[in-house]
Amino acid sequence: MAEFSYEIVKTIGVISEGSGGWTKELNLISWNGKEPKYDIRDWAPDHEKMGKGVTLTKEDAKALRDLLADIEF
């Protein structure tokens, strides 16, 4: 598996928390020193382990925001 690096530039918030302490979070993350992107994924309590997630550009995040605004909950 290829090596990669990440830096959580900004913690935006916790979406949910599982019974094992893992949290689903929205963060701004720089992957491999590149421009930070919005990222939704599960994280271990120490942020040393992570689950699969979704990475969004600013434009993707805006489009998702607009789609969610149209949903009636």
Secondary structure, 3 states (H helix, E strand, C coil): CCCCCEEEEEEEEEEEECCCCCEEEEEEEEECCCCCEEEEEEECCCCCCEEEEEEECHHHHHHHHHHHHCCCC
